[in-house]
Structures are given as C-alpha cells and as structure tokens.
C-alpha cells in the first residue's frame, strides 16, 4: 500500500520555470477520476521512478543544433520492464534518459515524441481497474519526462481502451492536465481492432474534441501494433495469443497487425466518418499497402475513393524500421506523397 500521510514535493528549475513532483497530488488526482493506484503492486516503484526523473541528467550540447523530430520512439521505465520482460516475444530493452539522449545526439534528433510500446496498459487484459491505473501511471511518467526536458521530449497519451469511458477520462487528463501532445493507440485492445463498433463512442468523442492543449489543432492519433490475440471459444472472456508462426511477434506479426487495424478502420468507415482526426501509421503501413486494393474491393466506389483521400491527406506514414528501399515503394505506388 502507498502511505499518503506525508506530502512529498520535490522541485527543480528548468529555465525560468519551476516544476514540482507532488506524490500525494498525483494520488489525489487519480482518486478524483475514480482510479485506485493502490491496486497495482508496482505503484510505489513507479512513483519512485517518477521522482527520480526530477534529478536531471546532462543534456548533450549537440542537441541544440539538432534538427530532426522523431515521432516514433519508446520509453521503458524500469518498473514497466520488470512487468513486461518481453515485447513482441523479444526481451524488452533497457532504457535510460541518458541512453535516449545518446541516440538523439547520434541521429541529430532535437525532439522525441515518446510513447509506451506494446502491450501498454493491456498488460492486465480483462481487468479494467488495473488497466486504467496502469495507463495513469504511464502517463504520469511520460509527463514528468517532458516536464523536466521540455525542449527535447513530448509524449503520446497511453489510453486504457477497450474501457471507453475511462479512456475518454484519461485522454482529457493526459492532454489537458499533463499537456500531452497527442493520443497513442494500439492496433488492437484485448482483441478489438480500431474499427470495432464498441470503440466508436471513443472516436466520436475525439472527433468532437479540438485538442485540449492547443485548440487550433485537430487531435492526432499515433497507432502502434500490438500482439494479436483471440477470445477463447465459449465466451469465458479469456484471451489467448494468436501469433500463427514460430517467429517473434515483433519480427513478423506486428506488420500484419497494422494491416488488420487499418483495413478494419477503412471498411468500417471509421477513417472517413470522423473528419477531424489525423493518424500516424507506423512502419510505413507495415503490410497494409500490399492489401489496400484488395480490401477496398469489398467497398463501394464512393467509400473506396473517400478512404484513398484519407490515406493521402489525413494519414501520416512514419518511416520507423527497415522500410527502405523496397517496402516504401508499395506505399508510394498509391500516390502517397513523400512529404
């Protein structure tokens, strides 16, 4: 259990702005949103790690002259790595602020927009209370990182779908109170792909939302592949892994996951109905470009044309991973502009 009898506030100065770590304030904010962080055994370690972020490390001077923005970059808190020792069936990498800065310096990256990779808050599949609490802890960690290093980090909010009302609450908190830059989603949440009707109220809400932290911008959604899973036959609610090959999920299946969820978004008309939402597609679309023509053959000509317009105008295709020189050609073949 977390002892909240003493208020612990740690303050540092970043430029002319003073920022503080308020452990009890964080617990109180969660409680106000109906979130019990005490339900997670790693909460004390998570709060300690957030506190540790407020002791800044040395930022490489070379970053002041860096020019790139990395929109696909992951953070791995030590307590989260202990919870998730494997990512995509491969060992979850060690991560530190120092190692991240070293990578940025080597690639002339001035700013990283960071997220938590798969499985994110779906670690506790089927347990709403734990999933919602984990999303809050992850967002508090990301927010602390961006607060301490505001010139070099922004973050995508972790979202506790498929629990729609809680996800809306968390988006409001992460974008409004924590000043997140955009919204992070996985290709599937407990087996539900993003075009599933159960998730429609979430996208309807986002479509009505002008970005809380910047009213002049429309909400941006970053989608990342998750491991595939299936609901166990018989309606028990249990999930079982659904990687059909002997290869690590992150090596092969992640790219099919991207195809599945964007096919689902297209055929369900979720892409074309919310007219204000922009999405970042990972890994240049994974295997999605190879099935666009075939999957849209199931739709009417109007729906096909509307989706193609969205692909060109409201989907931003990131180039993380080894997509050059061949994979990207499939994407460019559909008239997607390189910039």
C-alpha positions as CSV (number, residue, x, y, z in Angstrom):
1,X,0.0,0.0,0.0
2,X,1.0,3.6,-0.5
3,X,1.3,5.7,2.5
4,X,-0.1,9.2,1.8
5,X,0.2,10.7,5.3
6,X,3.1,13.0,4.3
7,X,3.1,15.3,1.4
8,X,6.3,14.9,-0.6
9,X,7.1,17.7,-3.1
10,X,10.4,17.9,-5.0
11,X,11.0,21.0,-7.0
12,X,13.6,21.8,-9.7
13,X,14.0,24.7,-12.1
14,X,14.0,24.3,-15.8
15,X,15.0,27.6,-17.3
16,X,12.7,30.2,-15.7
17,X,10.0,27.6,-14.9
18,X,9.8,25.8,-11.6
19,X,8.3,22.3,-11.8
20,X,7.4,20.0,-8.9
21,X,6.8,16.4,-8.1
22,X,3.9,16.1,-5.8
23,X,3.4,12.4,-4.9
24,X,0.2,12.9,-2.9
25,X,-1.2,15.3,-5.5
26,X,-0.7,12.6,-8.2
27,X,-2.6,10.1,-6.0
28,X,-5.4,12.6,-5.3
29,X,-5.8,13.4,-9.0
30,X,-6.2,9.7,-9.8
31,X,-8.7,9.2,-6.9
32,X,-10.7,12.2,-8.2
33,X,-11.0,10.3,-11.6
34,X,-12.1,7.1,-9.8
35,X,-8.7,5.5,-10.3
36,X,-7.2,3.4,-7.4
37,X,-3.4,3.4,-8.0
38,X,-3.0,1.2,-4.9
39,X,-4.4,-1.7,-6.8
40,X,-1.1,-2.1,-8.6
41,X,1.8,-3.6,-6.7
42,X,4.4,-1.7,-8.7
43,X,2.9,1.7,-7.9
44,X,5.5,2.6,-5.2
45,X,8.3,1.7,-7.6
46,X,6.6,3.7,-10.3
47,X,6.2,6.8,-8.1
48,X,9.9,6.5,-7.0
49,X,10.9,6.4,-10.7
50,X,8.9,9.5,-11.5
51,X,10.5,11.3,-8.5
52,X,14.0,10.2,-9.9
53,X,13.3,11.9,-13.2
54,X,13.3,15.2,-11.3
55,X,17.1,14.9,-10.9
56,X,18.1,16.0,-14.4
57,X,20.9,14.3,-16.3
58,X,23.3,16.3,-18.6
59,X,21.7,17.0,-22.0
60,X,24.2,16.7,-24.8
61,X,25.1,20.1,-26.1
62,X,24.9,18.9,-29.7
63,X,21.1,18.7,-29.4
64,X,20.9,22.4,-29.5
65,X,21.9,22.2,-33.2
66,X,19.9,19.1,-34.0
67,X,17.1,19.5,-36.5
68,X,15.1,16.3,-36.6
69,X,11.8,15.3,-34.8
70,X,11.3,11.6,-34.1
71,X,7.6,10.7,-34.0
72,X,8.1,7.0,-33.2
73,X,10.2,6.5,-30.1
74,X,9.6,4.4,-27.0
75,X,10.3,4.9,-23.3
76,X,10.7,1.9,-21.0
77,X,10.5,2.7,-17.2
78,X,12.5,0.2,-15.2
79,X,9.4,-0.9,-13.3
80,X,7.4,-1.4,-16.5
81,X,10.3,-3.5,-17.9
82,X,10.0,-5.7,-14.8
83,X,6.3,-6.1,-15.5
84,X,6.8,-6.7,-19.2
85,X,10.1,-8.6,-19.7
86,X,9.2,-9.5,-23.3
87,X,8.0,-7.1,-26.1
88,X,6.9,-8.8,-29.3
89,X,8.4,-12.0,-28.0
90,X,11.9,-10.5,-27.7
91,X,13.5,-9.1,-24.5
92,X,12.2,-5.7,-23.6
93,X,15.1,-3.3,-23.9
94,X,16.8,-1.5,-21.1
95,X,16.2,2.2,-21.3
96,X,17.5,5.3,-19.5
97,X,17.2,9.0,-20.2
98,X,21.0,9.1,-20.8
99,X,20.8,6.3,-23.5
100,X,17.9,8.1,-25.2
101,X,19.8,11.3,-25.3
102,X,22.8,9.5,-26.7
103,X,20.6,8.1,-29.5
104,X,19.2,11.5,-30.2
105,X,22.6,13.0,-30.4
106,X,23.8,10.3,-32.8
107,X,20.9,10.9,-35.2
108,X,20.6,14.7,-34.9
109,X,17.2,14.4,-33.2
110,X,16.2,17.6,-31.4
111,X,12.9,16.3,-30.1
112,X,11.4,12.8,-29.5
113,X,7.7,12.3,-29.2
114,X,7.7,9.3,-27.0
115,X,5.2,6.6,-26.2
116,X,5.0,3.3,-24.3
117,X,5.3,0.4,-26.7
118,X,3.0,-2.7,-26.7
119,X,1.4,-4.0,-24.6
120,X,1.0,-0.7,-22.8
121,X,-2.0,-0.7,-20.5
122,X,-3.3,-4.0,-21.9
123,X,-0.9,-6.0,-19.7
124,X,-3.8,-6.7,-17.4
125,X,-6.3,-7.8,-20.1
126,X,-9.8,-8.2,-18.8
127,X,-9.1,-6.3,-15.6
128,X,-10.5,-2.8,-16.1
129,X,-9.3,-1.3,-12.8
130,X,-5.7,-2.4,-13.2
131,X,-5.6,-1.4,-16.9
132,X,-6.9,2.1,-16.1
133,X,-4.5,2.5,-13.2
134,X,-1.5,1.4,-15.3
135,X,-2.4,3.9,-18.0
136,X,-2.4,6.7,-15.4
137,X,1.0,5.7,-14.0
138,X,2.5,5.5,-17.5
139,X,1.1,8.9,-18.5
140,X,2.4,10.5,-15.2
141,X,5.9,9.1,-16.0
142,X,5.8,10.4,-19.6
143,X,4.6,13.8,-18.4
144,X,7.3,14.0,-15.8
145,X,9.9,13.3,-18.5
146,X,8.6,16.0,-20.8
147,X,8.3,18.5,-17.9
148,X,12.0,18.1,-17.0
149,X,13.2,18.2,-20.6
150,X,10.5,20.3,-22.4
151,X,12.8,21.2,-25.3
152,X,13.5,17.6,-26.2
153,X,10.5,15.4,-25.3
154,X,6.8,15.4,-25.9
155,X,4.5,12.4,-25.4
156,X,1.6,10.4,-26.7
157,X,-1.0,9.6,-24.1
158,X,-1.4,6.0,-23.1
159,X,-5.1,5.0,-23.5
160,X,-6.9,2.3,-21.4
161,X,-9.2,1.0,-24.1
162,X,-11.4,-1.0,-24.5
163,X,-12.8,0.7,-21.5
164,X,-14.3,3.7,-23.4
165,X,-15.4,6.0,-20.6
166,X,-12.2,5.5,-18.7
167,X,-10.2,6.1,-21.9
168,X,-12.1,9.4,-22.5
169,X,-11.3,10.5,-18.9
170,X,-7.6,9.6,-19.4
171,X,-7.4,11.5,-22.7
172,X,-8.8,14.6,-21.1
173,X,-6.4,14.3,-18.2
174,X,-3.3,13.5,-20.2
175,X,-3.9,16.2,-22.8
176,X,-5.3,18.8,-20.5
177,X,-3.6,18.5,-17.2
178,X,-0.4,16.7,-18.2
179,X,0.0,18.6,-21.6
180,X,0.4,15.5,-23.7
181,X,0.9,16.3,-27.4
182,X,-1.3,13.5,-29.0
183,X,-3.0,10.2,-28.3
184,X,-1.4,6.8,-28.5
185,X,-3.4,3.7,-29.6
186,X,-2.6,0.1,-30.2
187,X,-3.7,-1.9,-33.2
188,X,-6.0,-3.9,-31.0
189,X,-7.2,-3.7,-27.4
190,X,-8.0,-7.0,-25.9
191,X,-8.7,-8.4,-29.4
192,X,-10.8,-5.5,-30.6
193,X,-9.4,-3.7,-33.6
194,X,-9.8,0.0,-34.0
195,X,-12.8,-0.2,-36.4
196,X,-14.8,-2.3,-33.9
197,X,-18.2,-0.7,-33.1
198,X,-17.5,-1.0,-29.3
199,X,-14.9,1.7,-29.8
200,X,-17.0,4.0,-31.9
201,X,-18.0,6.2,-29.0
202,X,-14.4,6.9,-28.2
203,X,-13.7,8.1,-31.8
204,X,-16.9,10.0,-31.8
205,X,-15.7,11.9,-28.7
206,X,-12.3,12.6,-30.2
207,X,-13.9,13.8,-33.4
208,X,-15.8,16.4,-31.3
209,X,-12.7,17.4,-29.4
210,X,-10.4,20.1,-30.5
211,X,-7.1,19.4,-28.9
212,X,-7.3,20.5,-25.3
213,X,-3.7,21.7,-25.1
214,X,-3.9,23.6,-28.4
215,X,-7.4,24.4,-29.7
216,X,-6.1,25.4,-33.1
217,X,-5.1,21.8,-33.9
218,X,-7.1,18.7,-34.5
219,X,-6.4,15.6,-32.4
220,X,-3.5,13.4,-33.7
221,X,-3.5,9.7,-33.1
222,X,-0.4,7.6,-33.1
223,X,-1.1,3.9,-33.8
224,X,1.3,1.2,-32.8
225,X,1.0,-2.6,-33.5
226,X,0.1,-4.8,-30.6
227,X,0.4,-8.6,-30.3
228,X,-2.6,-10.4,-31.9
229,X,-4.9,-12.3,-29.6
230,X,-8.2,-14.2,-29.7
231,X,-11.1,-14.6,-27.4
232,X,-11.2,-18.1,-26.1
233,X,-14.2,-20.0,-27.6
234,X,-17.1,-20.4,-25.3
235,X,-17.5,-16.8,-24.1
236,X,-15.3,-17.1,-21.0
237,X,-13.7,-13.8,-21.7
238,X,-10.2,-15.2,-21.7
239,X,-7.7,-14.2,-24.3
240,X,-5.2,-16.4,-26.0
241,X,-2.1,-15.4,-28.1
242,X,-2.7,-15.6,-31.8
243,X,0.7,-15.5,-33.4
244,X,0.4,-18.3,-36.0
245,X,4.1,-18.6,-36.7
246,X,7.2,-19.7,-34.8
247,X,8.8,-16.3,-35.3
248,X,8.7,-13.5,-32.7
249,X,5.6,-11.3,-33.0
250,X,7.7,-8.2,-33.3
251,X,9.6,-9.6,-36.3
252,X,6.6,-10.5,-38.5
253,X,3.2,-10.2,-36.9
254,X,3.4,-6.6,-35.9
255,X,3.3,-5.6,-39.6
256,X,0.2,-7.7,-40.2
257,X,-1.4,-6.1,-37.1
258,X,-1.0,-2.7,-38.7
259,X,-2.7,-4.0,-41.9
260,X,-5.5,-5.6,-39.9
261,X,-6.4,-2.5,-37.9
262,X,-6.2,0.0,-40.9
263,X,-8.2,-2.4,-43.0
264,X,-10.8,-2.5,-40.2
265,X,-10.7,1.3,-39.9
266,X,-11.3,1.6,-43.6
267,X,-14.1,-1.0,-44.1
268,X,-15.9,0.1,-41.0
269,X,-15.8,3.7,-42.3
270,X,-14.2,4.8,-39.1
271,X,-11.5,6.6,-41.1
272,X,-13.8,8.6,-43.2
273,X,-16.6,9.4,-40.7
274,X,-14.6,11.3,-38.0
275,X,-13.5,14.1,-40.3
276,X,-11.1,15.9,-37.9
277,X,-8.8,13.1,-36.9
278,X,-5.3,12.6,-38.2
279,X,-3.4,9.4,-37.6
280,X,0.3,8.4,-37.7
281,X,0.7,5.0,-39.3
282,X,3.7,3.0,-38.1
283,X,6.4,1.4,-40.2
284,X,5.1,3.0,-43.5
285,X,1.9,1.0,-43.0
286,X,3.5,-2.4,-42.4
287,X,1.9,-4.9,-44.8
288,X,-1.2,-2.6,-45.3
289,X,-0.1,-1.1,-48.7
290,X,0.0,-4.6,-50.2
291,X,-3.7,-5.3,-49.5
292,X,-5.3,-1.8,-49.9
293,X,-6.6,-2.5,-53.4
294,X,-8.0,-6.0,-52.5
295,X,-9.5,-4.9,-49.2
296,X,-11.2,-1.9,-50.7
297,X,-12.7,-4.0,-53.5
298,X,-15.3,-5.0,-50.9
299,X,-16.4,-1.4,-50.6
300,X,-18.5,0.9,-52.9
301,X,-16.7,3.2,-55.3
302,X,-17.5,6.2,-53.1
303,X,-16.2,4.6,-49.9
304,X,-13.0,3.5,-51.8
305,X,-12.4,7.0,-53.1
306,X,-13.1,8.5,-49.7
307,X,-10.6,6.2,-48.0
308,X,-8.0,6.8,-50.6
309,X,-8.3,10.6,-49.9
310,X,-7.8,9.9,-46.2
311,X,-4.7,7.9,-46.9
312,X,-3.2,10.8,-48.8
313,X,-4.4,13.7,-46.6
314,X,-5.1,12.5,-43.0
315,X,-2.7,9.6,-42.6
316,X,0.9,10.4,-41.8
317,X,3.1,7.4,-42.6
318,X,6.2,7.1,-40.3
319,X,9.4,5.5,-41.5
320,X,10.5,3.7,-38.4
321,X,12.2,0.4,-39.1
322,X,13.9,-1.0,-42.3
323,X,11.3,0.2,-44.8
324,X,13.9,1.4,-47.4
325,X,14.5,0.9,-50.3
326,X,11.7,-1.6,-51.1
327,X,8.7,-1.6,-48.7
328,X,8.1,2.1,-49.2
329,X,7.6,1.7,-52.9
330,X,4.3,-0.1,-52.3
331,X,3.1,3.0,-50.4
332,X,4.3,5.5,-53.0
333,X,2.5,3.4,-55.6
334,X,-0.8,4.7,-54.3
335,X,0.2,8.3,-54.8
336,X,1.0,9.0,-51.2
337,X,3.3,12.0,-51.3
338,X,6.7,11.5,-49.6
339,X,6.3,14.8,-47.7
